[in-house]
Amino acid sequence: MTDREFKDIEQVAKRVEDAKGYLHIERKSEELASLDETIASPGFWDDANRAQEVSKRASNLRDTIEEYREAETLLDDARAALELASEDEAFEEEAAQALDALDALLDRLEVASWFSGRFDSGDAILTVNPGSGGLEAQDWTEMLYRMYARYAEKKGWKVRVLDLVPGNGIGLDKATIQIEGRNAYGMLRSESGVHRLVRISPTDDKKRRHTTFAGVEVLPVLPDDIEIDINPADVRVDVYRSSGPGGQCVNTTDSAVRLTHVPSGIVVTCQNEKSQLQNKEAAFKVLRAKLFELEERKREEELRELRGERMENSFGSQIRNYVLYPYQLVKDVRSNIETGNVDAVLDGDIDEFVLGYHKWRVTS
């Protein structure tokens, strides 16, 4: 084994040891053992919703632990191959392959460690609303909806459409989807804010350049053990005929549901489930998340006022520019990450921006 090879593997070994710490492997192993006991207990599946949440948490913990164990195995394989390489050079290639695979795995584990917030590992509710720009904004809303749906598909996440409200002859007036997958909420938090589009308008007969905006809101799907006090008397429930694509019998029954939380003025609609009951349940899930976020925001603002900090309204702030004309460029104004491959971005290739934002967040 050469000195360089020895140095390289010791550096990687240090990364593996560091990963054990920042991933909290010992603590996760203890928690997983406790959850496995709970899952094996009699009557566990009597409460289907709770059982699903516990099982999902156990699955996420198991995945992280198994990935770390894989890193330890790759490190052992690399060390063994380098020892044998002193007698047979053929093992040098095997060692190099193990180290390359280990480096890539450690990179993924480092990224996963960024999502340690209370709800980061869970699912997300993502809503796109048109801003100023009329028909242009509605078209831009549909483009962003498609971008996030494609991104989720490429990540292997499940997408459930909760509400699609058609625009005035073009695009969408609102899109709400639930994205289910590991770290979905943690990763997609990067997308909250205003997205700005500059292009030649397809709706302008004079082919002039237009600037338009759409707002993206990302909320966590709250577990059932989070208590949100909603007085039924404070919620007005309206049913109406669905106006967009959906499940069986949509457009033939009054299955769509609109909830109005009178004290806060929050309005939630859902029309893409197959029945009125399912739409109502989905709408209440979104309402719970919105009310939770509202309370969290109030607490943060009160703390900032007590500390004498300058208040900043992050909601509505422009976070990313998408320029299609006179040149092609997508640039995140926070991380300064940019690319000229606009078509790929709009087709869902946004990992560079999502991960780039979180790297900027944890290092700035």
N, C-alpha and C positions, 0 to 999 in steps of 0.2 A: 504494500500500500504506500503510495507516495505521500509526501507531506501535504500537498495541495488537496488530495483526495481526503486525507484524514481531517484537514481543516474544514473542508466543505461539509462532511458528514457530521462533524461536531456542531457546526452552525445550525444544520437542519435539526439535529437532536435537541438543541436548545429551543428551537421553535416548537418542537413537539411538547417539550416540558412546559413551555409558556402556555401552549394551548390547553393543557390540562388545568392550568390555573384560571385563565380567563373564561373557559367554558364551564368551570365549576363542576367538573366531572364527578368528583366524590359526592357532592351535594345532590347532583342529578341522579346518581345511582341509588342513593338512599331514598329519594322521592319516588323513583320508579319502582323500587321494591315495595314501598308503601302502597302505591297505586295498584300494583299487581295483586296485592293482598285484598284490596278493596274490590277489584274486578272479580276475584275468585270467590267473594263472599256470597252467601245465599241472598236472594232478592235484589241483587245488584241491578238487574235489568228491569225491575218493576217500574223505575222512573227512567223512561227512555231518553229524555232530554239530558238529564244529569249523566246517565251512563255514556251517552255519546260524547259529552264534553270530557269526562274522565278518560275514556278510551283514546280520544284524540290527543289529550295531554300526554298520556303514557306513550303513544306512538311517536310524538315529537321528541320526547326525552330519549326513547330507545334509538331513534335515528341518529341523534347527536352523539350518544355514547358509542354506537356502532361505528360511526365515522371516525371518532377518536381512536377506537381500538384498531381500525383499519390503518390509521396513521402509524400506530405503534408497530403493527405487523410489517408495513412497508419499510420502516426504519430498520427493523431486525433483518429483513431480507437484504436491504442494501448493505448493511454491515457484513453479513455472511458472504455476500457475493464479492465484496472488496477483499475480504480475507482470502477467499479462494482464487482471486485474480492474481495473487502473487505467485501461484503455481500454474494457473491456466488463464491466459489473457481473454479467453472467450467469456469469462465471467464479468469483465469490465463493462460490456454492453448491458448485461443484466443489471448490474449495479446502477448504471446511468439511467436505465428505464425506471427502476424503482425510485430513484431520487427525483426524477422528473414528475412521476405520478404523485410522490409525496409532497413536492412543492405545490402542485396544483391543488391537492386536497387541503393543505394547510391554508392556502389562499382562501378557499371556500369556507373553511372553519373560521377564519379571521372575520370574513364578511358576516357570517352568521352570528358572531359574538356582538356585532353592533346592535342587534335587535333584542335587547334585554328589557325593554319596557313592559309595562303591565299587560298590554294587549298585543304586543308586537308579533308574537308567534301565531296569532289567530287570523280570522277572516276579516275582510274589509267590505264596507259599503261605499261604493264610489259613485258620485253624482256629477254630471256635467250639465251646466246651465249656460245658455247664451248670454253674452254681455251686449255692449252697444254694437250696432252694425246691422240690425234688421235681419233680412233674409240671409245675408252673409254670415251672421253670427249663428243662425240656425244650421247652416251648412257646416260651419266650423265645429259646432257641437256634435254633429253626426260623425265628422272625421275623427274627432278625439275619442268618441265612444268606440269607434271601430279600432282605433289605435290601441286602446287599453284592452279591448276584448282579444285582439290578436296577441298582445303581449302576454296576457294571462294564459292563452292557449299554448304559446311557445314555452312558458314556464311549467306547463303541465298542470295548471290550476283549473278549477272548475268555475265556470261563469254562469250565474243565474240572473236572468233579466227580470227586474222587479217592476220597472216602469219605463216605457218609451212613449213619449208624447210627440206625435208628428208636428212638424212645423207648418207654416202657411204655404203649402205647395212645394217646399223644399226643406231638406234636413230635419232636425229634431228640435223641439222646444224644450225638451229635457230628457235626460237618460240616466237611469239609476240601475246599477248592477251590483250584485253581491259576488265577490271574488273569494273563492275558498281554496286555500292552499297554505303550505308552511311559510310563515313569515310574511303572508300577503299584506296584512295591515302595516307591519313594520316597514316593509320595502316601499309600499305605495304612499306612505306619508310624504314622500318626496314630491308628490304631484299636487298637493294642495296649494291652491293659489290661482292666479290669472294667467292664461296662456294667450299670447298675442300672435296673430297671423297677418302676414303682409303678402299680397298676391294680386294678380289681375283678376278682377271679379268675373266669374262665369255668368253672373246675372246682370252685368253692366253691358249694354249694347255698344257703348263707346270704348269698351275694353280699357277702362281706367284702373289704376292701382288703388286697392282698398286696404285699410287696416281694420281688423275686427278682433273681438275678444270673446273668450269663454272662461267661465270659472269652474274649477274642479274642487270638489269637497270630498275628503276621505275620512270615514268614520270607522271605528272598530265594531265588529259584531259582538255585542256584550254577552258574556256568559250569564246563565240564569242566576248565579249567586250574587250578581251585582244588583242591588236594590235601587230601583228608580220609582219614587213615589208619584204615581199618576192617579189623580182623582178622576174617576170615570165621568163625573159631572163637568169636568173641565175640558172634555174632549167631545167635539161635535163630529158625528160620523155621518157622512153622506155617501150614497151609492149612486152610480151613474153608468151609462153605457160605455163600454170600453171603446177607445178610438184608434187603437193600434193593433199590431200583430200580437198574438198570444196563443193561449192553449185552446182546447176544444170548446166550442160554443161561444168563443169570444165574438163580440159584435152582434150577438143575438140575445144576450141576457145582460141585465144590469149588474155585472160582476165587479166592475171597478169600484175602488173605495178611496174616499178622501177623508183624512183625519185633520181636524183643526184643533190645535191645543190653544184654547182661548187666552189663558194668562200670558203665554209667551208669543202668541201669534204665529207659531210654527205650523206650517201646512205640509202634510205628507200625502202623496198619492201612490197607489199601486194598482196596476191593471193587467199585469201579464201572467198572473197565476190563473189556474183553470176555474177556480170557484171564488165566490165572494168571501167565504170564510178564509181561504188561503190568502187572498189579497189583504184581508183585514189583519191577519196574523203577521204577514210580511210588513205591512204598513206600521204596525205597532212596534215591530223590531227596529225599524228606522227611526221612529219617534223616540224610543228609549235612548238610542244612540245620540240623537240630536240634543235631547234634554241633558244627557250626561255631559256632552261636550260643552253645552251652554254653562252648566254649573262649574265645570273645570275651568273654563275661560274666566268666569267671574272671580273664582278663587285666585287665579294667577294675577288678574288685574289688581285685586285687593292687596296681594303681597307686594306687587311692584309699587303701588302707591305708598304702602307703609315704608318701603325701602327708599322711596324718593327717586325711583328709576323713571326714565323717560318712557312714556307709553308708545308702543308701536302697534299699529293695526296690521297684523300679518294677513288677515283675511282680506282678500281683494288685491293683494300686492302682486305685481307682475313677476313671474318667476322664470318664464322661458319665452324666447322669440322664435318663431318659425317663419323664415323669409323664403318665399318662392319666386319673388321677382322684385328688383331687377337682377338679383343673384340668388343662389340657393344656399341657405345656411340655417341650421338650428343651433341656438346657443342658450345655455342656462346662465342666467344673470347672477346666480349665487356661486356656483362652482366654476364658472367660466369654461366649462366643457362645451365643445362645439363640433359640428360635423357638417359637411356639404352634402351628405347622402340623405337628402330630405325624404325621398321615396321610401327608403328602408325604415326611417324613423316612423313615418306615418303608417307603415305596415306592422308596427309593433316592436321594432328593434330599438328599444329605449333602455336596455340594461346599463349601457354606458352612462346615461344620465341619472338613472335611479341610484346605482352604486356610487357614481361620482358625487352625487349630492350627499350621501351618507358618509363617504370618506371625508368630504369637506366639513360636514357637521361635527364629526368626532375629532378632527384635527385642528379646527379653527378656534 
